Amino acid sequence: MHLLIVLSAIVYASVDIVQGANVFHKCCPNNHSLMKVFDDESFNFSSYKCLDRESAWNDYNITITPLFVGKNLSVEDGIPETCDDVPIEEVTVLDFDSPLQVFNGCHDRLVAELYNGTVKTVPPSIIGLKSCVKKEDNKTSEDNLIIHKYRKCCPRGQSYDSNFHLCRESEVNNSEEWLLKRLKMNDNDIYEVDTGLDCPADEYGLELRQRFFSLRTEGSTLKIFSKKGDGSGDADEGQWCVDREFSSSELVARVCSSDCSKYGAFCVRKCCPIGYHYKPRRCGSFASKCVPNVDDVLFDISDYMEPLQHKNPEITDVMGFRIHLQCSSGYEMLNQSVERDQHHLKSDGLVSPSWIGDGYCFEAFDNRFCPDGNTFITAVKCDESPTIALQFKISVVFLAISNVFLALTLLVYISVPELRNLHGRNIISHVSMMLLAYCCLARAKHSYVADNTVCTLIGYGIYFGFMAAFAWLNVMCFDIWWKFGSLCSVQPVRKTSSEVRRFLWYSLYAWGITILFTVVMFILDKYPVSDYLDANMGKGYCWFGSSPNSQQDWPHYIFFVIPMGLEISINFVLWVLTARYCAKVKSDMQRFQVGSVDNSVKKRFTADRAMYMLTGKLWILMGVSWIFEILATTISWPRWFWASLGVINELRGVLIFIILVMKPKVYYLIKNMLRGIYHPDSSPALGEARGKLGFFKFTQGAQEDGTSPPATTLSTFPSQANGMGERNNTQLSLQNYAKQS
């Protein structure tokens, strides 16, 4: 009897000790996770609620994974209460495999945030919520509770297929609970399970199957032992994942490593992440994007591996895959049906008739949406021949030089007050947009841009810069035509206010048409309605996604080539019309007595003709060179000619600097400004110099005061007119020309 009482006391004491030492204060019930709820529009105050897997999927269409608690642990759940509107203190648990921090509160996994009824998933993290209520009767302890972190390779309901190297839907039990049981989960610990594995860009994901390796966990570390006795090692937390093999019940692990020989792996490159494949954006185009493998497109490289297996049957026992390929000079898809593209895999890389190396990747292409299309595996290689690489390097140098001279041109026109007239402001707008386009173009050619968002922004920067630059050149051609050839009535207004009003109208046109084209292209790119309107900006290139001059290059022509061609054509027509009228005015001035013509009219004509010649030079530089650049994409011979033209286009900034800045009048203005003696109203000598340079103030006497009858048109000079009538008509015409200028 006494012995029974003693035994009972020992049992009850043991139960008390176990219960006191093995209680986990969890914020939410089992199979639930925490969601942070922001209670006001300013997002300053928040609370917490519990969310289970089923509700998360049904209500918010998100997938969550809760903490898994060992069966020997008792769970006491509950979110701490607030005290006098004092917010709950949140503590992030940073260290795994270490005892939990003990405080008066709870721990759980935070998986989502709720903003005004909209749920946003966040990177899962273990947090602690401290309570402001002191529980003096709390006899439990969490000193010995440890959280371990595992990774499951595939989402819930999927298993990893090591034959085709992807996750596939599976009806067998492959849940997180099953995985933890197979890994001999410690029933006295807590486990956080994440999904997927992203190895660093310079590391391979090695596939280690249980038939060749012994896999054992120690905390959050995976212990690996080769059954062949030729390799072993440890994979730390975050560097490994484990899942059930698709075709059996054995385990398979994926481990990040930069050394394939460590586990005897044969490593190759894969273009898209695991579980993704290429889908061309349109039929016949190489421009592709990585899409999720929702329709079972298998990554089957057995045709490439079979010749190697004849020499070494064990070469496929351990495979490793490095994701993505960075190329500084573009990509090229290899077509096995073309003789020069026929290729095969060797232990030291990919081999083709004209190329060998490791700058390649394999990927599955899904062309089933095209007529007679199918799925196939092929290689994509870097287009890094010495000639191409050298051309890119030279292009970057020339573009950098152009950017320096464009920046100098912009600085001069902004700094010198006399250059900031209407024509000068037009030039400033034109040159600034050329500088934007050339800076973005230089970055795109300098090196590979890994971030798709940055690449897309660069592409739109190039597009917007060139579109705006051509629009402002169009404005300049129109403005000089308006000065010489307008048939509009001219009202007696002050010159300054007239120029401001005209510049506003010019800005509305140039910026408006550029923004309109850019926004429309962006919308049709983001929400495509047709392959002919889908620009694919930044996909494959930091420019239009289709191959130049291919049958799928319609967006490039619709949004860029055709608008450029129209503007170039309009500029040419305006330039010819202006030349015609300029010749007529010059002829009339020569026929008229020199002494009878107002000197300001002759000076105005000289200045406007100089402006006309400058605009013509810009049109030839921008328009004609651009036409030849378009032709160069279709006509490749003679190569020296097109290469020379390409150099001219890349050094366009230098030529613009020569045209706009390297002139005597600009030189003298800069020189006087730097000397600090530039006083336009107080220096007669300088005023005389400015008059010689073509910079002067116009006074039109009674016409500016509105006392003379306003002229309505520019006279046309009949060939048979002579005598006093001709003299009067000519004088009136020249006065009207000066007035409207």
SVG drawing of the C-alpha trace seen along z (x, -y; Angstrom):
<svg xmlns="http://www.w3.org/2000/svg" viewBox="-14 -105 52 107">
<polyline fill="none" stroke="black" stroke-width="0.4" points="0.0,0.0 2.7,-2.4 4.6,-1.4 1.5,-2.2 1.2,-5.7 4.9,-6.4 4.6,-5.3 1.5,-7.4 3.2,-10.5 6.2,-9.9 3.9,-9.6 2.0,-12.8 5.2,-14.7 6.6,-13.6 3.5,-14.7 3.7,-18.1 7.3,-18.5 6.6,-17.4 3.6,-19.7 5.6,-22.6 8.6,-22.1 6.9,-21.2 4.3,-23.8 4.5,-26.0 2.7,-29.3 1.4,-29.6 -0.5,-32.7 -2.9,-30.7 -4.3,-27.1 -2.6,-24.3 -2.8,-24.5 -3.3,-28.3 -0.9,-31.2 -0.8,-34.9 -2.1,-37.7 -1.4,-41.3 -4.4,-43.6 -4.0,-47.4 -6.9,-49.0 -6.8,-52.5 -6.1,-54.1 -2.8,-55.6 -1.5,-52.0 -0.1,-53.2 -2.2,-50.9 -2.4,-47.2 -3.8,-44.1 -3.4,-40.4 -5.8,-37.6 -5.4,-33.8 -5.8,-32.4 -6.1,-28.7 -5.1,-27.1 -8.5,-26.5 -9.8,-30.0 -6.6,-31.5 -7.2,-29.8 -10.9,-30.2 -11.2,-33.8 -7.9,-35.3 -6.5,-32.8 -3.2,-32.5 -1.3,-29.4 0.1,-29.4 2.1,-26.9 1.7,-26.9 4.2,-25.9 4.4,-22.2 4.6,-21.3 6.0,-18.1 3.4,-15.8 5.2,-15.7 4.5,-19.4 1.4,-20.9 0.0,-24.0 -1.6,-26.9 -2.8,-29.3 -4.1,-32.9 -3.1,-36.3 -2.1,-38.7 -4.6,-41.4 -3.7,-45.1 -3.6,-47.4 -5.2,-50.9 -4.8,-51.0 -1.1,-50.2 -0.1,-48.2 1.3,-44.8 5.1,-44.6 6.3,-42.5 9.6,-40.7 11.2,-38.9 12.9,-35.5 16.1,-35.6 18.0,-32.5 16.9,-29.0 18.2,-26.0 18.4,-28.1 16.0,-28.1 13.2,-30.5 13.4,-33.8 11.2,-33.6 8.7,-36.3 5.1,-36.8 3.4,-36.3 3.3,-33.9 5.1,-32.9 3.8,-32.1 4.4,-32.4 3.4,-35.6 2.4,-34.9 0.2,-37.8 -1.0,-41.4 -4.5,-42.8 -5.0,-46.3 -8.6,-47.5 -9.9,-44.1 -7.0,-43.2 -4.5,-40.6 -0.8,-40.9 1.5,-37.9 4.8,-38.7 7.9,-36.6 7.0,-34.3 8.8,-34.9 8.6,-33.7 7.5,-36.5 6.8,-36.9 4.0,-39.0 4.7,-40.4 1.8,-40.8 1.5,-43.8 -0.5,-41.6 1.7,-39.9 0.8,-36.3 2.2,-35.6 0.8,-32.1 2.5,-31.1 4.6,-28.1 5.5,-27.0 8.8,-27.5 10.0,-27.7 13.8,-27.6 14.1,-24.2 11.9,-24.8 13.8,-25.0 12.5,-25.9 14.1,-24.2 13.8,-25.3 13.3,-22.9 12.5,-23.5 10.1,-21.3 11.1,-21.4 7.6,-21.4 4.3,-22.9 1.7,-20.9 0.3,-18.1 3.4,-17.9 6.4,-15.7 9.8,-16.2 10.6,-14.3 14.4,-13.9 14.1,-12.4 12.6,-15.6 13.9,-17.9 10.6,-19.6 7.7,-19.4 4.7,-17.4 1.2,-16.8 1.0,-13.7 -1.8,-11.9 0.4,-10.1 1.0,-11.5 3.8,-14.1 2.6,-16.6 4.9,-18.5 3.9,-16.1 4.9,-13.1 8.2,-14.7 9.0,-15.5 8.2,-12.0 10.5,-10.6 13.2,-12.9 12.7,-11.6 11.2,-14.8 12.0,-15.3 8.6,-15.3 9.9,-17.8 10.8,-20.5 8.9,-23.0 9.4,-23.1 9.0,-25.9 8.7,-24.5 9.2,-26.7 8.6,-25.8 11.1,-25.8 14.8,-26.5 16.5,-29.5 20.3,-29.0 22.5,-32.0 23.3,-32.9 26.8,-31.4 25.7,-28.1 24.2,-24.9 21.2,-23.0 22.4,-19.4 19.9,-16.6 20.8,-13.9 18.6,-10.8 18.2,-8.6 19.3,-5.6 22.8,-7.1 23.0,-9.2 22.0,-8.9 20.1,-12.0 19.8,-12.9 18.9,-16.1 20.5,-17.6 18.6,-20.7 18.2,-22.8 21.3,-21.2 21.1,-18.4 23.8,-15.7 24.7,-14.0 26.7,-10.8 27.4,-9.1 26.6,-5.4 29.4,-4.9 31.8,-6.4 33.0,-9.2 31.5,-12.2 29.8,-13.7 29.0,-17.1 26.6,-19.4 24.0,-21.8 23.1,-24.6 19.6,-26.1 18.3,-27.7 20.8,-25.8 18.7,-22.6 15.3,-21.2 13.8,-17.7 10.8,-16.1 9.3,-12.8 10.5,-11.3 7.7,-11.4 8.1,-7.8 8.8,-6.2 8.6,-6.7 12.2,-7.6 13.5,-11.0 15.3,-13.4 17.2,-16.5 18.3,-19.6 21.4,-21.2 23.0,-24.5 26.7,-24.1 29.3,-25.9 31.4,-22.7 29.8,-19.9 32.6,-17.5 31.9,-17.4 29.1,-14.9 30.2,-13.7 27.5,-15.6 27.3,-16.4 26.2,-20.0 24.5,-21.8 22.7,-25.2 18.9,-25.7 17.5,-28.9 14.4,-29.2 13.9,-28.4 12.9,-24.9 9.2,-24.4 9.3,-27.0 9.8,-26.8 10.0,-29.1 6.9,-30.2 7.6,-32.3 5.7,-35.5 4.5,-35.0 4.9,-32.3 8.2,-32.3 9.9,-34.6 12.8,-33.8 11.6,-36.4 10.3,-34.2 9.4,-34.4 9.6,-32.0 6.2,-30.7 5.1,-28.3 4.9,-24.7 1.1,-24.3 0.6,-22.0 3.3,-19.4 6.0,-20.6 8.8,-18.2 12.4,-19.3 13.8,-16.2 17.5,-16.4 18.0,-12.7 18.9,-13.1 21.9,-15.2 22.9,-12.9 22.5,-9.6 25.9,-9.8 27.7,-10.6 26.0,-7.6 27.6,-5.2 31.0,-6.3 29.9,-6.6 26.6,-4.9 26.7,-6.6 27.0,-10.2 23.3,-10.9 23.2,-9.5 23.7,-13.0 22.6,-16.0 23.1,-19.7 21.4,-22.7 22.5,-26.3 19.7,-28.7 19.7,-31.5 22.4,-32.7 23.9,-36.2 25.1,-37.4 26.5,-40.8 26.1,-40.6 22.7,-39.0 21.4,-35.5 21.1,-33.0 18.8,-30.0 20.4,-27.0 18.3,-25.2 19.3,-21.5 17.8,-21.5 20.4,-24.1 23.9,-22.7 25.8,-25.5 23.6,-25.2 23.9,-21.4 25.4,-20.9 26.0,-18.2 27.0,-18.1 30.4,-17.2 31.9,-17.1 33.5,-20.5 30.5,-22.3 28.4,-22.6 30.0,-22.0 28.8,-23.2 30.7,-23.6 31.5,-27.2 31.5,-27.4 32.5,-25.6 32.1,-26.7 29.9,-26.8 28.0,-30.0 24.8,-28.2 21.6,-26.9 19.0,-24.3 15.3,-24.9 12.0,-23.5 10.1,-25.6 6.3,-25.3 5.1,-26.2 1.8,-24.3 -0.2,-27.5 1.3,-27.9 0.2,-26.0 1.9,-22.6 3.7,-23.7 5.0,-21.3 7.3,-21.2 11.0,-20.7 14.3,-21.1 17.2,-23.1 20.2,-25.2 20.5,-28.9 24.0,-30.3 25.6,-33.7 26.4,-35.5 29.9,-36.4 32.1,-36.1 35.2,-38.3 33.9,-40.6 30.5,-41.1 32.0,-41.7 34.5,-44.2 31.7,-46.0 29.8,-46.3 32.8,-47.7 33.5,-50.2 29.8,-51.2 29.8,-51.9 32.9,-54.1 31.4,-56.1 28.1,-56.5 29.9,-57.7 31.7,-60.3 28.4,-61.4 26.9,-61.8 29.7,-64.0 29.3,-66.3 25.5,-66.3 25.8,-67.3 28.3,-70.1 25.8,-71.4 23.0,-71.4 25.2,-73.2 26.1,-76.0 22.5,-76.6 21.2,-76.7 24.1,-78.9 24.2,-81.6 21.1,-83.9 21.2,-85.0 20.8,-81.4 17.6,-80.9 15.3,-82.4 12.5,-80.4 14.9,-78.5 17.3,-77.9 14.6,-76.4 13.6,-74.1 17.3,-73.0 17.5,-72.5 14.5,-70.2 15.8,-68.3 19.3,-67.8 18.1,-66.8 16.0,-64.0 18.9,-62.9 21.0,-62.7 18.3,-60.6 18.2,-58.2 21.9,-57.8 22.5,-57.3 19.9,-54.5 21.4,-53.0 24.9,-53.1 23.7,-51.2 21.9,-48.6 25.0,-48.0 27.5,-48.1 26.6,-44.8 23.8,-42.4 20.9,-43.8 19.7,-41.0 16.7,-42.9 13.8,-42.7 12.2,-45.8 15.3,-47.8 15.7,-46.5 12.2,-47.5 12.7,-51.0 15.9,-51.3 13.9,-50.3 11.2,-52.8 13.9,-55.5 15.4,-54.8 12.0,-54.9 10.8,-58.1 14.1,-59.9 14.2,-59.3 10.5,-59.9 10.7,-63.2 14.0,-64.2 12.4,-63.7 9.3,-65.5 11.3,-68.6 13.2,-68.4 9.8,-68.5 9.0,-71.5 12.2,-73.3 11.5,-72.6 7.9,-73.9 9.1,-77.0 11.6,-78.0 8.9,-77.4 6.5,-79.5 9.0,-82.3 9.6,-82.3 6.5,-80.8 3.5,-81.4 0.4,-82.9 -1.3,-83.7 -2.2,-87.2 0.2,-88.7 -1.1,-90.7 0.9,-93.4 2.0,-91.7 5.1,-91.9 7.8,-89.4 8.4,-87.9 4.9,-87.0 4.5,-85.6 7.5,-83.4 6.3,-82.1 2.9,-81.3 4.4,-79.5 6.8,-77.5 3.8,-76.3 2.0,-75.2 5.2,-73.5 5.6,-71.8 2.0,-70.6 2.7,-69.0 6.1,-67.5 5.6,-66.2 2.0,-65.3 2.6,-63.1 5.6,-61.4 3.6,-60.6 0.6,-59.4 2.7,-56.9 4.5,-55.8 1.4,-55.3 -0.5,-53.5 2.4,-51.2 2.9,-50.5 -0.8,-49.7 -0.9,-47.3 2.4,-45.8 1.0,-45.1 -2.5,-44.1 -1.8,-42.7 -4.7,-42.4 -2.7,-41.4 0.7,-40.1 1.0,-43.0 0.7,-45.5 2.6,-43.7 6.0,-45.5 7.5,-43.0 9.7,-45.8 12.6,-44.6 11.9,-40.9 15.1,-39.4 16.4,-42.8 16.3,-46.2 14.2,-47.3 11.4,-45.7 11.3,-42.0 11.1,-40.7 14.1,-40.1 14.9,-43.1 13.3,-42.9 11.6,-39.5 8.0,-38.8 7.1,-39.4 8.7,-42.9 5.4,-44.7 5.3,-46.5 8.7,-48.0 7.5,-49.3 4.0,-50.5 5.3,-52.3 8.7,-53.5 9.8,-53.1 6.6,-54.4 6.2,-57.5 9.9,-58.3 9.4,-58.0 6.4,-60.3 8.2,-63.0 11.3,-62.7 9.1,-63.1 7.2,-66.1 10.5,-67.7 11.8,-67.2 8.7,-68.9 8.9,-71.8 12.5,-72.2 12.0,-72.3 9.1,-74.8 11.2,-77.0 14.1,-76.8 11.8,-77.9 10.5,-80.9 13.9,-81.8 15.2,-81.9 12.2,-84.1 12.8,-86.6 16.5,-86.7 15.8,-87.4 13.4,-90.2 15.9,-91.8 18.5,-91.8 16.1,-93.3 15.1,-96.0 17.4,-99.0 19.8,-98.1 19.7,-101.4 15.9,-101.5 15.4,-98.2 15.2,-98.5 18.5,-97.3 16.7,-95.3 14.8,-93.3 18.1,-92.3 19.6,-91.3 16.5,-89.3 16.6,-87.6 20.3,-86.7 19.6,-85.4 16.6,-83.3 18.5,-82.0 21.3,-80.9 18.7,-79.2 17.3,-77.5 20.7,-76.2 21.3,-75.0 17.9,-73.2 18.7,-71.6 22.0,-70.3 20.2,-68.7 17.6,-67.2 20.3,-65.7 22.1,-64.4 19.1,-63.0 16.8,-62.1 19.0,-60.9 21.3,-59.0 18.3,-57.4 17.0,-56.2 20.3,-54.6 20.4,-53.0 17.0,-51.4 18.3,-50.2 21.4,-48.7 19.3,-46.1 18.1,-44.7 21.2,-45.4 24.5,-44.1 26.9,-44.9 29.3,-46.5 30.0,-46.1 32.6,-48.8 30.0,-51.4 27.4,-50.4 30.0,-50.1 31.2,-53.6 27.6,-54.8 27.0,-53.1 30.1,-55.0 28.6,-58.3 25.3,-57.6 26.9,-56.7 29.0,-59.9 26.0,-61.9 26.4,-63.9 29.8,-65.1 28.4,-66.3 25.5,-68.0 28.0,-69.8 30.0,-71.0 26.8,-72.2 25.3,-74.0 28.3,-75.2 31.4,-75.4 30.4,-78.7 32.1,-82.2 29.0,-83.9 28.6,-81.2 32.3,-81.3 32.2,-85.1 29.2,-84.9 30.8,-82.2 34.0,-84.1 32.3,-87.3 30.2,-85.5 33.2,-83.8 35.0,-87.1 32.2,-88.7 31.8,-91.6 28.6,-90.5 26.3,-93.6 23.9,-93.8 22.5,-97.3 25.6,-99.1 28.4,-98.2 28.2,-99.9 31.1,-98.0 29.6,-94.7 26.3,-95.7 27.9,-96.3 29.6,-92.9 26.3,-91.3 24.8,-93.0 27.5,-91.5 26.9,-88.1 23.2,-88.3 22.0,-88.9 20.0,-92.1 16.8,-93.6 14.2,-94.5 12.3,-97.8 9.6,-98.1 8.5,-101.6 4.9,-102.3 4.2,-98.7 4.9,-97.5 2.7,-100.3 -0.1,-99.1 -0.4,-102.5 0.3,-101.0 -2.3,-98.8 -1.5,-95.2 -0.2,-93.1 -2.3,-90.0 -0.1,-88.1 3.3,-88.1 3.3,-89.5 4.1,-87.5 6.2,-89.4 4.8,-89.3 7.5,-89.0 6.1,-91.8 5.9,-94.3 8.3,-97.2 8.7,-100.8 7.2,-102.4 4.5,-99.7 7.1,-97.0 9.1,-99.0 6.1,-99.5 5.0,-95.9 8.5,-94.7 8.9,-97.0 5.5,-96.0 6.4,-92.3 9.7,-92.6 8.2,-94.6 5.5,-91.9 8.3,-89.2 10.2,-91.1 7.1,-91.6 6.0,-88.0 9.5,-86.8"/>
</svg>
